[in-house]
Every structure is written in C-alpha cells, then in structure tokens.
C-alpha cells in the first residue's frame, strides 16, 4: 500500500505539472483517435509488392523501455515535454514482438540473437553464423554447422549489400552476416586459443575479408583487428591499445583492396572528412573504419574524425541504390547496448535517438512501395524508469518524491543490476549530492555488478513497406529474416516469385497475396 506521504507528494506534483491547453479539451483526444482509426483502416489494403530493397535497423539492447525513454528524450531535445513525441519507428504501420531467447539461454546475448534475425536459425549464446550444434569456444564443432545470412542471400540474388555499425565491424551483430564462429570474441587471431588456431578456425576479421569478398559497403570501427600486431594506428599514434593485433602479420586492408576488380572504384577511408568528400556515384566498394575499436558514443563524437550513424547511412544508401536489382543494408545502433552495460543511461538513450534519426534519413531516401524497412532489437536490458514522474519531467531527472524507507531522493531511471550500486556510510547514496545529469552518470542499481546485464523480455519489431504485415504478432526471433527474404524474393523460398520475374509489374498481386495468408509451415 502506498503511504499517505507518497500520495500527498504525488498528488501535489501531478497537480502542478504542465498540461498543454489543447489537451484539456476532450475533442482533442477524440479527433486524434479518429485520425488514427482512419489511418488504421487504410492498412486493410496491404502492400504486396516485391521488396526491391530491404533495410534492417538493429538497436542493440533497445528494449521497449529504452524505446519509450528515447522517445521522451527526442521530444525534450526539441524543447517539448517529450511523451507525445513520435519516433520515426513509431510511425511504422506494423508492430510485432520478438522472443529473444537463445537455444541455451533464457536471457540472450547479441551473437546468438544475431544468428537468429540474420540467418533464420536460433543458436547458442556466444556463437555467430552457426547452428546450435556448435558449442561456444569449441572450434571443432563448427564445420558442417555453418548457416548463411540474408546478406548472403541478397548478394547471391545480384543485389548490393552493406553493413553499417557503431561498433567494431567484426562485433557480434555484424559478424553474423558474414562469419561462422564458435566464439563471438575471436575478433582477430590474437584473441583465439592455440587449439582453435591449430584446428583451422579463422578469426572474424579474416572472415569479413574472405567469406563474402564483394560486400559493397562496410562501415564502423575495428581498425586494429585488420593490422599486424603493434602496427601504430593512423589516428592514435601514442596509444598502445589502438595498435594492430594480428599475430599472422596480415594487413587485411590491403587484402580487401586486392580482391576488388581493377575497373571498379574501391575506397578505404578512416575519417569523416574523407567519407563526406566521396562522390557516391564514383564508388563501387567502400570500407570505412573510423576507430581502432568501437566508435565513440554520439555524445563524445569528434565531428572532424568520426561520422554519425545517420551520415554513414546516407552515404551507404547513396552507393547501394545505384544497383537496379536493389540492395540489402544492415544498420546497427550498437552502442545503445554499451551505454546500458556501463549504467550510463544518457549515453545509451542518445545513441537510440541518433539511430532514430538514421531511420528518418533512410525513409526520406527510399519509398515504401519497393523498400521493406524493419527496426528491431536483439535483446533488452534491465533498464527502467518510473517513480510517478509528472508530465515533462526530465527523462534524466528525479522522481517527485523521496523514498519512504531511507528518506532519500532517487532518479526516475534505474537499473536492476550494474555498476551504479553505491553505498555511502552503510546507506544508499544520496543522488542529490551528485551530478545525475552528467553524460557518464551511472544510474543506481539494485545489485552490484561491474557490467549491467541484458534483460530477457520480448522486444518490439517495427515494419513498413512490402509484406510488412507479415510481422504482426508474437514471433520467434529467427522468423524475421524469413519474412524479409520472402518479401524480397531471395533465399530458398522463391516459388511465389515466379510470375513476378516474368512480369514488368513490381507487385505479385493475386499470386503472392494468398500465399501470404498460408500457414508458415507451408512457406518455410
């Protein structure tokens, strides 16, 4: 039961909170609901076109609570109260839920989940591009258990393909698009055990350059894994941690260049200035590695050396769209996850807002008629916000009351576990004594851990464009790439596309629509 003290505090705060004048009129809400209803009725006319293009946005760690908090932050950055703001993904007409568990884990990691939503097969925690028959760290369980991704299916169909991430390009999410590894942490051979090397397993950076040699666009961080051990980094010459890591002495950047046909225009760039100076019409292949490891947080980003996620997406699309057969693009807002792991909610939420801006950029450059766009997350986090905060309360602010137990204030944002657990003189830290609005403030947590953990609840899947309505309920995570492939007529399930290939019309019309309503067991 809530104490009288809390009731009084909440009532006083909410009574005094700002309410927009228009929202006091019930007709405002009635009109809004009717407009929403009209738009919903329009969705009865389904988009059954072939998806010439597919864009997948993956917010690493972007659970539903993160989406809601990012929405509020986006609005408050534009000097609004925030709650009424719409993210770009909020505007997508179809929303589903994805069950994120790994084959051997109730609460998943980013590797097993990436295998699910890119390769269409659920897998063990810590493994990428392999089935559940592969055990983590055991190289000799890899062979024969490799599974291919939708990026490979798209490339085999003649489409251009790209990977854009704010993490290392050989991190868990992007690696499932091209690699087959018993361990997500085998970034270069330097991180691999001797046994795995002797058994013939290759590191993920090596696989990036060799498995699918004609990936058209690759952008993110991860320079150090491409160079021989102790090679000085071009940007951080005095930083030993930024130096090359490879034990095999390979220069993978040079190898990447050597694989490209001489008559094609291939460009390697390592900073924002070089990237934005490119003429996309004169670029066939692009490799951009902007940091030795992961890219900087958006709040910390150097505008001279590091591009934003939306800038990378704009360049990537400008290159990929030149292919008349279309493209597949994977975009990862990867450091949402890192911000949460560090207990730094402000960093995480600004990463999410930047990814939403990239989604808007992609939407402005493409059409729903021929481009399927899917936005989802690999997993959630033990991140929450609450405390009966009033309308317009800063998402990084305090709850409107103090605890009725220890009489101390608390922030609206909290974590179930993580590095924000602090005890001062045997009691919970008084947050009013610290700068809880700082970019790197670590929100209080219930359980002390050096790194906050993932959450196990379902995550949202937002979809728009051709066949987006097939993402409509609660699905296993591995269902997602099957839908994207079905919509784009790529991969193994192409029987429904026969008439489309012989017709000039982009729509599959009466042939595809009935199939879209068949039980999935008949489709996959």
C-alpha positions as CSV (number, residue, x, y, z in Angstrom):
1,X,0.0,0.0,0.0
2,X,1.3,3.5,-0.8
3,X,1.9,5.6,2.2
4,X,-0.1,8.9,2.8
5,X,3.2,10.7,2.4
6,X,3.7,9.4,-1.0
7,X,0.1,10.0,-2.1
8,X,0.4,13.7,-1.0
9,X,3.7,14.1,-2.8
10,X,2.5,12.5,-6.0
11,X,-0.8,14.4,-5.9
12,X,0.9,17.8,-5.3
13,X,3.5,17.2,-8.1
14,X,1.0,15.9,-10.7
15,X,-1.5,18.7,-9.9
16,X,1.2,21.3,-10.5
17,X,2.6,19.7,-13.6
18,X,2.2,21.3,-17.0
19,X,-0.8,20.2,-19.2
20,X,-1.0,21.7,-22.7
21,X,-4.1,23.8,-23.1
22,X,-5.3,21.8,-26.1
23,X,-5.2,18.6,-24.2
24,X,-7.8,19.9,-21.7
25,X,-10.4,19.7,-24.5
26,X,-11.8,16.2,-24.8
27,X,-12.4,16.8,-28.5
28,X,-8.6,17.0,-29.0
29,X,-8.3,13.3,-27.9
30,X,-11.4,12.3,-29.9
31,X,-10.1,13.8,-33.1
32,X,-6.7,12.3,-32.6
33,X,-8.2,8.8,-32.1
34,X,-10.4,9.2,-35.2
35,X,-7.5,10.2,-37.3
36,X,-5.6,7.2,-36.0
37,X,-8.6,5.0,-36.8
38,X,-8.8,6.3,-40.4
39,X,-5.1,5.5,-40.9
40,X,-5.6,2.0,-39.5
41,X,-8.4,1.3,-41.9
42,X,-6.2,2.2,-44.8
43,X,-3.9,-0.7,-43.8
44,X,-6.5,-3.1,-45.0
45,X,-5.1,-2.5,-48.4
46,X,-1.9,-4.5,-48.0
47,X,1.4,-3.7,-49.8
48,X,2.1,-7.0,-51.6
49,X,4.8,-5.6,-53.9
50,X,8.2,-7.3,-54.2
51,X,10.7,-5.6,-51.9
52,X,13.4,-4.5,-54.3
53,X,15.3,-3.2,-51.2
54,X,15.5,-4.3,-47.6
55,X,16.9,-2.2,-44.7
56,X,17.2,-3.7,-41.3
57,X,17.9,-1.4,-38.4
58,X,19.1,-3.2,-35.2
59,X,19.2,-1.3,-32.0
60,X,21.5,-3.4,-29.9
61,X,19.9,-3.6,-26.4
62,X,17.0,-1.4,-27.5
63,X,14.2,-2.9,-25.3
64,X,10.7,-1.4,-25.1
65,X,11.6,0.7,-22.0
66,X,14.6,2.1,-24.0
67,X,12.3,3.0,-27.0
68,X,9.9,4.8,-24.7
69,X,12.7,6.7,-22.9
70,X,14.3,7.6,-26.2
71,X,11.0,9.0,-27.4
72,X,10.8,11.3,-24.4
73,X,14.4,12.3,-24.8
74,X,13.9,13.1,-28.5
75,X,11.0,15.4,-27.6
76,X,12.8,17.1,-24.8
77,X,15.8,17.8,-27.1
78,X,13.3,19.7,-29.2
79,X,12.1,21.6,-26.1
80,X,8.8,19.7,-25.8
81,X,7.6,17.7,-22.8
82,X,8.5,14.5,-24.7
83,X,5.8,12.0,-24.0
84,X,3.7,13.0,-27.1
85,X,6.7,12.8,-29.5
86,X,6.8,10.2,-32.2
87,X,10.0,8.4,-33.1
88,X,10.5,7.5,-36.7
89,X,9.9,3.9,-35.8
90,X,6.6,4.9,-34.1
91,X,5.3,5.8,-37.5
92,X,5.7,2.3,-38.9
93,X,2.3,0.7,-39.5
94,X,3.1,-2.8,-38.3
95,X,4.5,-3.8,-35.0
96,X,5.3,-7.3,-33.6
97,X,7.1,-8.8,-30.6
98,X,10.2,-11.0,-30.9
99,X,11.1,-13.8,-28.5
100,X,14.8,-13.3,-27.9
101,X,16.0,-16.4,-26.0
102,X,19.0,-18.3,-27.3
103,X,18.8,-22.1,-27.7
104,X,20.8,-22.5,-24.5
105,X,20.0,-19.2,-22.7
106,X,16.8,-17.7,-21.2
107,X,18.4,-14.2,-21.3
108,X,20.3,-14.0,-24.6
109,X,23.4,-12.4,-25.9
110,X,24.0,-10.4,-29.1
111,X,25.7,-13.3,-31.0
112,X,23.0,-16.0,-30.7
113,X,20.3,-13.4,-31.4
114,X,22.1,-12.0,-34.5
115,X,22.3,-15.5,-35.9
116,X,18.5,-15.8,-35.4
117,X,17.5,-12.5,-37.0
118,X,20.0,-12.6,-39.8
119,X,20.4,-16.3,-40.6
120,X,16.9,-17.5,-39.7
121,X,18.2,-20.1,-37.2
122,X,18.3,-19.9,-33.4
123,X,21.7,-20.6,-31.9
124,X,23.7,-20.9,-28.7
125,X,24.8,-17.9,-26.7
126,X,28.2,-16.5,-27.9
127,X,28.2,-18.1,-31.4
128,X,27.7,-16.5,-34.7
129,X,26.6,-17.8,-38.1
130,X,26.4,-21.4,-36.9
131,X,23.6,-23.7,-35.7
132,X,23.0,-24.8,-32.1
133,X,25.1,-27.9,-32.9
134,X,28.2,-25.6,-32.4
135,X,29.3,-25.2,-28.8
136,X,30.9,-21.9,-27.8
137,X,34.7,-21.9,-27.9
138,X,34.9,-25.3,-29.5
139,X,36.3,-24.8,-32.9
140,X,35.9,-28.5,-33.9
141,X,32.1,-28.2,-33.6
142,X,31.9,-25.6,-36.3
143,X,32.5,-27.4,-39.5
144,X,29.3,-28.6,-41.2
145,X,27.1,-26.4,-38.9
146,X,27.5,-23.1,-40.7
147,X,24.4,-21.2,-41.6
148,X,24.2,-18.4,-44.1
149,X,22.6,-14.9,-43.7
150,X,20.1,-12.8,-45.5
151,X,23.1,-10.6,-46.6
152,X,24.5,-13.7,-48.5
153,X,21.1,-14.5,-49.9
154,X,20.7,-10.9,-51.2
155,X,24.2,-10.9,-52.7
156,X,23.6,-14.2,-54.4
157,X,20.5,-12.7,-56.0
158,X,22.5,-9.9,-57.5
159,X,21.7,-7.2,-55.0
160,X,24.2,-4.8,-53.5
161,X,24.8,-5.3,-49.8
162,X,26.1,-3.2,-46.9
163,X,26.9,-3.2,-43.2
164,X,26.9,0.0,-41.1
165,X,27.5,-0.2,-37.4
166,X,28.7,2.0,-34.5
167,X,30.6,-1.0,-33.0
168,X,33.5,-2.8,-34.5
169,X,32.6,-4.2,-37.9
170,X,33.6,-7.7,-36.5
171,X,31.4,-7.3,-33.4
172,X,28.6,-9.8,-32.7
173,X,25.8,-8.2,-34.7
174,X,27.5,-7.5,-38.0
175,X,29.6,-10.7,-37.8
176,X,26.6,-13.0,-38.1
177,X,26.0,-11.5,-41.6
178,X,29.2,-13.0,-43.0
179,X,31.1,-15.1,-40.4
180,X,30.8,-18.6,-38.9
181,X,32.5,-18.7,-35.5
182,X,32.2,-20.8,-32.3
183,X,33.1,-17.6,-30.4
184,X,32.0,-14.1,-30.9
185,X,35.1,-12.8,-29.2
186,X,37.5,-14.1,-31.8
187,X,37.9,-10.7,-33.3
188,X,41.4,-11.4,-34.7
189,X,43.7,-14.4,-34.3
190,X,45.2,-12.6,-31.3
191,X,42.1,-13.4,-29.3
192,X,41.9,-17.1,-30.3
193,X,43.2,-20.0,-28.2
194,X,46.0,-22.0,-29.8
195,X,43.7,-25.1,-30.0
196,X,41.2,-23.2,-32.3
197,X,44.0,-21.9,-34.5
198,X,45.5,-25.4,-34.8
199,X,42.2,-26.8,-35.8
200,X,41.9,-24.4,-38.7
201,X,39.3,-21.9,-37.4
202,X,39.7,-18.3,-38.7
203,X,39.1,-15.1,-36.8
204,X,36.1,-12.9,-37.6
205,X,38.1,-10.0,-39.2
206,X,39.7,-12.5,-41.5
207,X,36.3,-14.0,-42.4
208,X,35.0,-10.5,-43.1
209,X,37.6,-10.0,-45.9
210,X,37.4,-13.6,-47.3
211,X,33.9,-15.2,-46.8
212,X,32.0,-12.7,-48.9
213,X,34.6,-10.7,-50.8
214,X,32.2,-8.4,-52.6
215,X,30.3,-6.8,-49.8
216,X,29.7,-3.4,-51.3
217,X,29.7,-1.2,-48.2
218,X,31.3,-1.8,-44.8
219,X,31.5,1.0,-42.2
220,X,32.1,1.1,-38.5
221,X,35.1,0.7,-36.1
222,X,37.7,-2.1,-35.7
223,X,40.8,-0.9,-37.5
224,X,43.2,-2.6,-35.0
225,X,42.0,-6.1,-35.9
226,X,42.9,-5.6,-39.5
227,X,46.7,-4.9,-39.0
228,X,49.7,-6.8,-37.8
229,X,50.4,-6.8,-34.1
230,X,51.9,-3.5,-32.8
231,X,51.2,-1.6,-36.0
232,X,50.8,2.1,-35.0
233,X,47.3,3.4,-35.5
234,X,46.9,6.2,-38.0
235,X,44.9,8.3,-35.6
236,X,46.1,7.4,-32.1
237,X,49.9,7.1,-32.7
238,X,50.8,7.1,-29.0
239,X,48.0,4.8,-27.8
240,X,49.3,1.2,-27.4
241,X,45.8,-0.2,-27.1
242,X,45.0,1.2,-30.5
243,X,47.8,-0.7,-32.2
244,X,47.3,-3.7,-34.6
245,X,46.5,-7.0,-33.0
246,X,47.1,-9.7,-35.7
247,X,49.6,-12.4,-35.0
248,X,49.6,-13.7,-38.6
249,X,51.1,-10.5,-39.9
250,X,48.3,-9.9,-42.4
251,X,47.3,-6.4,-43.5
252,X,43.6,-7.1,-44.1
253,X,43.0,-3.6,-45.6
254,X,45.5,-4.3,-48.3
255,X,43.9,-7.7,-48.9
256,X,40.5,-6.1,-49.2
257,X,41.8,-3.8,-51.8
258,X,43.5,-6.6,-53.7
259,X,40.2,-8.5,-54.0
260,X,38.5,-5.7,-55.9
261,X,38.4,-5.6,-59.7
262,X,40.7,-3.0,-61.2
263,X,37.9,-1.5,-63.3
264,X,35.8,-0.9,-60.1
265,X,36.2,2.2,-57.8
266,X,37.2,1.0,-54.4
267,X,37.8,3.4,-51.5
268,X,39.1,2.9,-48.0
269,X,38.6,5.8,-45.6
270,X,39.3,6.2,-41.9
271,X,37.8,9.6,-41.0
272,X,34.7,11.7,-41.5
273,X,36.3,14.2,-43.8
274,X,37.4,11.5,-46.3
275,X,34.0,9.9,-46.1
276,X,32.0,13.0,-46.8
277,X,34.3,14.0,-49.6
278,X,33.4,10.9,-51.6
279,X,31.3,11.1,-54.7
280,X,28.9,8.1,-54.3
281,X,28.4,7.9,-58.0
282,X,32.1,7.1,-58.3
283,X,32.2,4.5,-55.5
284,X,31.6,0.8,-56.1
285,X,33.1,-0.5,-52.9
286,X,33.6,1.3,-49.7
287,X,35.4,0.3,-46.5
288,X,35.3,2.8,-43.7
289,X,37.0,2.1,-40.4
290,X,36.8,5.1,-38.1
291,X,38.1,3.9,-34.8
292,X,40.6,1.1,-33.6
293,X,37.8,-0.5,-31.7
294,X,34.2,0.6,-31.3
295,X,33.2,4.0,-32.5
296,X,32.8,6.8,-30.0
297,X,29.5,7.5,-28.2
298,X,27.4,10.1,-30.1
299,X,27.7,12.5,-27.1
300,X,31.5,12.1,-27.3
301,X,31.9,12.0,-31.1
302,X,34.7,14.1,-32.7
303,X,32.9,15.9,-35.6
304,X,36.1,16.1,-37.6
305,X,37.2,12.4,-37.4
306,X,34.0,10.3,-36.8
307,X,30.9,10.4,-38.8
308,X,27.5,10.0,-37.2
309,X,25.4,6.9,-37.8
310,X,23.0,8.9,-40.0
311,X,25.8,10.3,-42.1
312,X,27.1,6.7,-42.6
313,X,23.7,5.5,-43.6
314,X,23.2,8.4,-46.1
315,X,26.5,7.5,-47.8
316,X,25.8,3.8,-47.8
317,X,22.4,4.2,-49.3
318,X,23.7,6.6,-52.0
319,X,26.1,3.8,-53.1
320,X,23.8,0.8,-52.8
321,X,20.9,2.5,-54.5
322,X,22.8,2.5,-57.8
323,X,22.1,-1.2,-58.3
324,X,19.0,-1.7,-60.5
325,X,18.4,-5.0,-58.7
326,X,18.2,-3.4,-55.3
327,X,20.1,-3.8,-52.1
328,X,20.1,-5.2,-48.5
329,X,21.5,-2.9,-45.8
330,X,22.1,-3.9,-42.1
331,X,22.4,-0.8,-39.8
332,X,23.3,-1.3,-36.2
333,X,23.0,1.2,-33.4
334,X,25.4,-0.9,-31.4
335,X,26.4,1.3,-28.6
336,X,22.9,1.6,-27.1
337,X,23.9,-1.7,-25.6
338,X,27.3,-0.5,-24.3
339,X,25.8,2.6,-22.6
340,X,23.4,0.3,-20.7
341,X,26.1,-2.2,-19.7
342,X,28.0,0.7,-18.2
343,X,25.0,2.0,-16.4
344,X,25.2,5.2,-18.4
345,X,21.6,5.7,-19.5
346,X,22.3,9.2,-21.0
347,X,24.8,7.7,-23.4
348,X,22.5,4.8,-24.3
349,X,19.5,7.0,-25.0
350,X,21.3,9.5,-27.1
351,X,22.6,6.5,-29.2
352,X,19.0,5.5,-29.6
353,X,17.9,9.0,-30.7
354,X,20.7,9.1,-33.2
355,X,19.6,5.7,-34.7
356,X,16.1,7.1,-35.0
357,X,17.5,10.0,-37.0
358,X,19.2,7.5,-39.3
359,X,15.9,5.7,-39.7
360,X,14.4,9.0,-40.8
361,X,17.2,9.6,-43.2
362,X,16.7,6.2,-44.8
363,X,12.9,6.8,-45.0
364,X,13.5,10.1,-46.8
365,X,15.8,8.4,-49.4
366,X,13.6,5.4,-50.1
367,X,10.0,4.5,-50.9
368,X,7.6,2.2,-49.0
369,X,6.4,1.0,-52.4
370,X,9.6,-1.0,-53.0
371,X,11.6,-0.9,-49.8
372,X,10.9,-3.1,-46.7
373,X,12.3,-1.5,-43.6
374,X,12.5,-3.4,-40.3
375,X,13.5,-1.9,-37.0
376,X,14.1,-4.2,-34.0
377,X,16.4,-5.1,-31.2
378,X,18.4,-8.2,-30.4
379,X,17.5,-8.1,-26.7
380,X,16.5,-5.8,-23.9
381,X,18.3,-4.6,-20.7
382,X,17.4,-4.4,-17.0
383,X,16.7,-0.7,-17.6
384,X,13.6,1.0,-16.3
385,X,12.2,4.4,-15.5
386,X,9.3,5.2,-13.1
387,X,8.6,6.8,-9.8
388,X,5.3,8.6,-10.7
389,X,7.1,11.3,-12.6
390,X,4.9,14.2,-13.8
391,X,4.4,15.1,-17.5
392,X,7.5,16.7,-19.0
393,X,9.9,15.6,-16.2
394,X,13.4,15.3,-17.5
395,X,14.0,11.8,-18.5
396,X,17.3,12.0,-16.6
397,X,15.6,13.8,-13.6
398,X,14.5,12.8,-10.1
399,X,11.3,11.2,-9.2
400,X,8.9,13.7,-7.4
401,X,9.2,12.1,-4.0
402,X,11.8,10.7,-1.7
403,X,11.9,7.1,-0.6
404,X,9.5,6.4,2.3
405,X,12.1,4.0,3.6
406,X,15.5,5.7,3.5
407,X,14.1,9.3,3.0
408,X,16.5,9.9,0.1
409,X,15.6,11.0,-3.5
410,X,16.0,8.8,-6.5
411,X,16.2,9.2,-10.2
412,X,13.4,8.1,-12.5
413,X,15.9,5.9,-14.4
414,X,17.2,2.9,-12.5
415,X,18.8,-0.5,-13.3
416,X,18.1,-3.9,-11.9
417,X,21.8,-4.5,-11.6
418,X,25.1,-2.9,-12.7
419,X,27.9,-0.6,-11.7
420,X,25.6,2.1,-10.3
421,X,25.2,0.3,-7.0
422,X,26.7,2.6,-4.3
423,X,26.6,2.5,-0.5
424,X,27.8,5.5,1.4
425,X,28.3,5.1,5.2
426,X,26.2,2.0,5.1
427,X,23.3,3.6,3.2
428,X,22.2,4.2,-0.3
429,X,23.9,7.1,-1.9
430,X,22.1,10.4,-1.8
431,X,21.8,11.3,-5.5
432,X,21.0,14.9,-4.8
433,X,24.7,15.2,-3.8
434,X,26.0,14.1,-7.3
435,X,25.6,15.3,-10.9
436,X,22.9,12.9,-12.0
437,X,22.5,14.8,-15.3
438,X,26.2,14.2,-16.3
439,X,26.8,12.3,-19.6
440,X,28.5,9.5,-17.8
441,X,26.4,9.3,-14.6
442,X,25.8,5.7,-13.7
443,X,22.2,5.3,-12.5
444,X,21.6,3.4,-9.3
445,X,21.1,-0.3,-9.5
446,X,19.7,-2.9,-7.1
447,X,22.5,-5.4,-7.4
448,X,26.2,-4.5,-7.7
449,X,27.8,-5.8,-11.0
450,X,30.8,-4.4,-12.9
451,X,28.6,-4.6,-16.1
452,X,24.8,-4.4,-16.2
453,X,23.1,-7.4,-17.8
454,X,20.7,-8.0,-20.6
455,X,17.0,-8.4,-20.0
456,X,15.0,-11.4,-21.1
457,X,11.7,-9.9,-22.2
458,X,10.4,-9.7,-25.7
459,X,11.5,-6.8,-27.9
460,X,9.5,-4.8,-30.5
461,X,9.7,-5.3,-34.3
462,X,8.6,-2.3,-36.4
463,X,8.0,-2.8,-40.1
464,X,6.9,-0.8,-43.2
465,X,6.9,-1.5,-46.9
466,X,6.2,-4.6,-49.0
467,X,4.9,-7.5,-46.9
468,X,5.5,-5.7,-43.7
469,X,2.1,-7.1,-42.4
470,X,3.7,-10.5,-42.1
471,X,5.3,-9.1,-38.9
472,X,2.1,-8.9,-36.9
473,X,2.1,-10.9,-33.6
474,X,4.5,-12.6,-31.2
475,X,7.2,-14.4,-33.2
476,X,10.3,-16.4,-32.6
477,X,13.3,-14.1,-33.5
478,X,14.5,-16.3,-36.3
479,X,11.3,-15.7,-38.2
480,X,12.4,-12.2,-39.1
481,X,14.9,-12.9,-41.9
482,X,12.4,-15.4,-43.5
483,X,9.9,-12.6,-43.8
484,X,12.5,-10.2,-45.3
485,X,13.6,-12.9,-47.8
486,X,10.1,-13.8,-48.7
487,X,9.3,-10.1,-49.4
488,X,12.4,-9.6,-51.5
489,X,12.2,-12.9,-53.4
490,X,15.6,-14.0,-52.3
491,X,16.9,-17.1,-50.5
492,X,15.4,-20.5,-50.7
493,X,11.7,-19.6,-50.6
494,X,11.1,-18.1,-54.0
495,X,8.3,-20.2,-55.6
496,X,5.8,-17.4,-55.1
497,X,8.0,-15.1,-57.2
498,X,7.8,-17.0,-60.5
499,X,5.2,-14.7,-62.1
500,X,6.8,-11.6,-60.8
501,X,10.0,-12.4,-62.7
502,X,8.1,-12.6,-66.0
503,X,6.1,-9.5,-65.3
504,X,7.1,-5.9,-65.5
505,X,4.8,-5.1,-62.6
506,X,6.5,-4.9,-59.2
507,X,3.5,-6.4,-57.5
508,X,2.9,-10.1,-57.0
509,X,-0.8,-9.4,-56.9
510,X,-3.2,-12.3,-56.7
511,X,-0.4,-14.9,-56.7
512,X,1.5,-13.7,-53.7
513,X,-1.3,-12.4,-51.5
514,X,-3.0,-15.8,-50.9
515,X,0.4,-17.4,-50.1
516,X,1.0,-14.6,-47.6
517,X,-2.0,-16.0,-45.7
518,X,-0.9,-19.6,-45.7
519,X,0.4,-21.3,-42.5
520,X,4.1,-20.7,-42.1
521,X,4.8,-24.5,-42.2
522,X,3.9,-24.4,-45.9
523,X,6.2,-21.5,-46.6
524,X,9.5,-22.4,-44.9
